[in-house]
Amino acid sequence: MSDHVIGHWVDNARFRGTSERYADVTNPASGKVTGTVCLAGREDADAVIAAASRAAPAWAATSLSSRVRLMFKFRELLDARKHELAKIITAEHGKVLDDALGEVTRGLEVVDFACGIPHLLKGEFSEGVSTGINVHSKRQPLGVVGIISPFNFPAMVPMWFYPIAIAAGNTVVVKPSEKDPSALVWVAELWQEAGLPDGVFNVLQGDKVAVDALLDSPDVQSISFVGSTPIAQYVYQRASAGGKRVQALGGAKNHMLVLPDADLELVADAAVNAAFGSAGERCMAISVLVAVGPVADDVITGIMERVGRLRVGDGSLGCDMGPLVTKEHRDRVAAFIDQGVAAGAKLVIDGRDLEVDGRPDGFWLGPTLFDRVTPGMTIYTEEIFGPVLSVIRVDSYAEAVQLINANRYGNGVALFTTNGGVARKFELDVQVGMIGINVPIPVPTAYYSFGGWKSSLFGDTHAHGVEGVRFFTRAKVVTSRWPDPAVSASRELALAFP
Ligand code: NAD
């Protein structure tokens, strides 16, 4: 067990818990264990949820302007100190510092959005719907909300949810991935520095035991989950069976469709960034390039040239691509590559034997490119979640769209063309939640909502934007009758209405 123990955070203080279950946290570039994370037992989880429950009434009753002032303060602190957070992310996730900083910056956009929440919490009002009758609506916080996040964006993904949840008057229990648990403890300390009251932002470290405690607790009103599809489906079923509101975002297999008229320099740049950036461990990474007609050879040549210039190494040392998150994950991705070769796909670039100077024990796997992949191969049907790009050749736009729509995932998709009419048609035809036109990773900005279709999202509410505000608030409609005082004033008031 490491001397560096990463515990829970509750009531604005570190909390070790009583479970005595732990997991190693590693630096993926060195392969060394750098910390030990506490894995909550039921009692630990109940203690954290209880703190959030105790804090909920007072936080909901805190004035909107006070809550928003706190959001601004948090935003200011995070913006000033985001480089510290980026370093923590790189040390446990492995992504290069620029990517880590990028993730914090995208998360900050949601904090910006949450600073403007008063506008979205305004109710509606209808006067005189019937004689003497008015109707108005209001939105109120849910209470305690649970957020369960994946390893690949330890700072940004939770930020899709908690700024809006807190600004709307909820208290939060966040369960980070056990692979990179430190980022959220750092964030919790920042909230404390900003002046957030005890119990409003809590961190529960752990695995399935912690997740199940959140799913089953009658004190937790909603679950926002992001992770792989099988777990997303499990979370959705179990939490909704208990009557909770659930948004469970799952895995992805994102296609990039390249038409013969596309700007091929732009295509090659985009494909390399979107397939190999962050070692392909992005839910919006491009993992399949669908080449229509004759473009495939030129696109592959462009990708090979660029991959030749990519520097893979320790993400804290100014490289283009870091290691994979754990040895197990690295080996799993390598096994997919083996399967692709065995199935007859053409391995154009093989990342399996990559070595990095001075880092013999890092979890390395270099950019990998397959050509002539077919839809029945496991490298196409499964989410690999590593730096592996498959090229599928098709004859027509219609064949390409049919392929994309038949895929069980529907998170993101990109079309590369110089024709606006085709782009417009594609927006209508494709069954995917987030679409990029000459943009490879179309992550919506914070005031729109993030979410996929099909097996990429269970539930009906996407993350952040207006949908996020609706998810974290409950609506009430009030119908009131106040008769005309001239007709029915009380004895006391009658004096004022002669
Ligand atoms: P994961 O599903 O293994 O873990 C996600 C969370 O669930 C973690 O907090 C983990 O501790 C918990 N968990 C794991 N197994 C569990 C179980 N059996 N029961 C209950 N909880 C469990 O995902 P990951 O490997 O951390 O992240 C990668 C996955 O997340 C990829 O599939 C990726 O596509 C997906 N992802 C999706 C989006 C999106 O927006 N759709 C965004 C980011 C990541």
Boltz pocket constraint, residues with backbone or C-beta under 6 A from the ligand:
constraints:
  - pocket:
      binder: B
      contacts: [[A, 148], [A, 149], [A, 150], [A, 151], [A, 152], [A, 153], [A, 157], [A, 175], [A, 176], [A, 177], [A, 178], [A, 206], [A, 207], [A, 208], [A, 211], [A, 212], [A, 226], [A, 227], [A, 228], [A, 229], [A, 231], [A, 232], [A, 249], [A, 250], [A, 251], [A, 252], [A, 282], [A, 283], [A, 383], [A, 385], [A, 411], [A, 452], [A, 456]]
      max_distance: 6.0
